[in-house]
Amino acid sequence: MQITRTIPFRRMMRHCSHRFETDAETFMKPFLSFHGSAWRA
């Protein structure tokens, strides 16, 4: 019973984590570029 519950949960967690990674990357890209330019200056 726990195995049948854990498989979809794991799949959902992996999907959410992957979506969060892509969202964080797109969100942090302008901040990282700005931080890089400010760090050089």
VOZA-544138 format. One record per residue (C-alpha): residue in one letter; y, z, x. Coordinates in steps of 0.2 Angstrom, whole numbers, padded with zeros to 4 digits, always signed. Example, Ala and Ser with C-alpha at 12.3 -4.5 7.8 and 13.67 -1.06 7.14 Angstrom:
<recs>
a-0022+0039+0062 s-0005+0036+0068 
</recs>
This chain:
<recs>
m+0000+0000+0000 q+0012+0004+0014 i+0008-0012+0023 t+0012-0023+0008 r+0028-0014+0007 t+0032-0015+0025 i+0030-0034+0027 p+0044-0040+0015 f+0055-0025+0022 r+0053-0031+0040 r+0056-0049+0035 m+0072-0044+0025 m+0078-0033+0040 r+0075-0047+0052 h+0085-0059+0041 c+0099-0047+0039 s+0100-0043+0057 h+0100-0061+0061 r+0114-0064+0049 f+0124-0049+0056 e+0122-0056+0073 t+0129-0073+0069 d+0143-0065+0059 a+0147-0053+0073 e+0147-0067+0085 t+0159-0078+0075 f+0170-0062+0071 m+0171-0057+0090 k+0174-0074+0097 p+0193-0075+0095 f+0194-0056+0100 l+0184-0059+0116 s+0195-0074+0120 f+0211-0064+0117 h+0204-0050+0127 g+0199-0061+0141 s+0217-0069+0142 a+0225-0052+0141 w+0213-0045+0155 r+0218-0060+0166 a+0236-0057+0163 
</recs>
